[in-house]
């Protein structure tokens, strides 16, 4: 089955299971015995809970979602019950209910350890309890009945979700992980095959076509890898013994991340080749590449059949055979083309496990999987203790801002909803209760998708209500195809998860319930209440977080450049150097770059209004260069470790080796680090006019030509083409000197081959990182020109002005 057909089938099955869960809820609320129907007082919330838990889920996901629902019920209904007991169900007014929603929501949203799904479910429960106290409080049903009805409705949604995952057969994360691993390995094998063919291509056009195919496949591979990581998180809930007893099992996600990193290295190498066929591509190399490809394909094929979290069968490409080092470069690299070709060979040998990249990559490449797994384990710990600990006012500003945003939005939404239509006031709060996310969102885009989804689902429900007006008991039948359709809609760019969830709930609330009045009137009232809630949501988002996503992306770019500079400054051939600090900085760089990618995506979806349009093209090019440099830093760290390790077996003087090579690395660090520092400063300026105004205000004069004395202690120009060539040629010359010192005996042939290959590959990393720094500088200049179209942009002059500003 092709990858596209497989994705289509997975979404179809997900939609069918969601439909089954909603069918269980519908049959229970419509046809169950009277005592059960009376206990489930809020079938609408049962549907909402089901959609939150079961969408695109496995059995592990539903178990985790059920735990989150239970935790949310305890977290929300305990304070709600105490408030009802103190005030009395019949003593709630509109203002008092809104105040109670605000305070209780703040208490729920403040703890950082509480899962986001638990917060969403708890928000919905809080809204229902307090609004129901205003609407039906005088019916004197008692203090406990409102919370019991809400808890029962939540439990029905969770139970239906678990049943849908078990029938007709369980959808286990174990099998999802195996399937995603198989698909990823097939994808990786195909990409490797295309890249090797491109390397051996006889003309440039053929190579470009093959590289383009590999780039398209890489997008699919990343998706399979992320799905595999998600399945691993769910697997912990299906097999708790993995968390409790087996602490030393191999995490296969780390190995898959390593494979992805090595494939990116192959792609970087082949895209750096300027002409085809590659100059170093001799007959012996072609034969060796084919042999390496065959061995690697065999290993990738064997890695398809693994057992998740099993150290015996986890996909591992490590091999200690020396056969892959039979081919040795006849000479050291002398041109840029030679560097690209030899780095390609280096990555191929990494891919088949002949060089120990894991030593260097594990703390970095395993960061996502390790973090995700640890998050899942933390969620299973004692929530109560973590909750109260996180209430101590030592949290970050973001946590308190999020709590204020949630509580005030819900409070005002309930207040205005009760004023507009008391009977349908639930929907103003419920609409946004399931909308909150930690961090920044593409706010208006999400709100627009929710409104459109609500309208789409409501119209669908009204049409089928009219069709089945004489067959009321069969109205839920049209829900089944609609739920399946929205399962595909969740993955569309236009609606996404927010719009699809609103669309399915909009239809469920009309076709899946009884005794709510005339369908068209209910739909209009609910749309109005939803608009009220979303208006409050947007208003407080703008009030409490007024910074635009484009501004946040600009700040995050500066942080990414700073993190990159720290990593570059730590690059050194020093046997006594600890790698822990460098690895920590590489983790921080990865964190900053991932955040930058998210903020760029949000800024591209953000409406411009009267602001300058966001230049997503330049930002994405900078992001691409940052990611490439991040990967090259990892490869460079591995190469340095291998060089130091092999120098012992070759009998080289380590101190002499370090002094010889670190001289060029020091020159490289100075050029790149100073350029990145300069770019970081320039990226933070808001506008050139504002910078000039500050200089005039402080009576500072900066003339690039006449005032060089003010800037002479700081070099801000990035590496020029001549400097790049000079540094790389010097490094290659010193590498040749190292190679001449190696003995030509057969016993040390493997170590000599490793040393030669790593030296030339390190030269490639140095060369490419300097060129990517130049690329970042060019794109940053384009950004400043975009923001200041009427000004001539001279980056050195801007840097000089920034340097001459008075220090605060």
Secondary structure, 3 states (H helix, E strand, C coil): CCHHHHHHHHHHHHHHHHHHHHHHHHHHHHHCCHHHHHHCCCHHHHHHHHHHHHCCCCHHHHHHHHHHHHHHHHHHHHHHHHHHHHHCHHHCCHHHHHHHHHHHHHHHHHCCCCCHHHHHHHHHHHHHHHHHHHHHHHHCCCHHHHHHHHHHHHHHHHHHHHHHHHCCCCCCHHHHHHHHHHHHHHHHHHHHHHHHHHHCCCCHHHHHHHHHHHHHHHHHHHHHHHHHHHHHHHHHHHCCHHHHCCCCCCCHHHHHHHHHHHHHHHHHHHHHCCCCCCCCCCHHHHHHHHHHHHHHHHHHHHHCCCCCCCCCCCCCCCCCCCHHHCCCCCCCCCCHHHHHHHHHHHHHHHHCCCCCCHHHHHHHHCHHHHHHHHHHHHHCCCHHHHHHHHCCCCCCHHHHHHHHHHHHHHHHHHHHHHHHCCCCCHHHHHHHHCCCCCCCCCHHHHHHHHHHHHHHHHHHHHHHHHHCCCCHHHCCHHHHHHHHHHHHHCCCCCCHHHHHHHHHHHHHHHHCCCCCCCHHHHHHHHHHHHHHHHHHHHHHHHHHCCCCHHHHHHHHHHHHHHHHHHHHHCCCCCCCCCCHHHHHHHHHHHHHHHHHHHHHHHHHHCCCCCCCCCCHHHHHHHHHHHHHHHHHHHHHHHHHHHHHHHHHHCCCCHHHHHHHHHHHHHHHHHHHHHHHHHHHHHHCCCCHHHHHHHHHHCCCCCCCCCCHHHCCCCCCCCCCHHHHHHHHHHHHHHHHHHHHCCCCCHHHHHHHHHHHHHHHHHHHHHHHHHHHHHHHHHHHHHHHHHHCCCCCCCHHHHHHHHHHCCCC
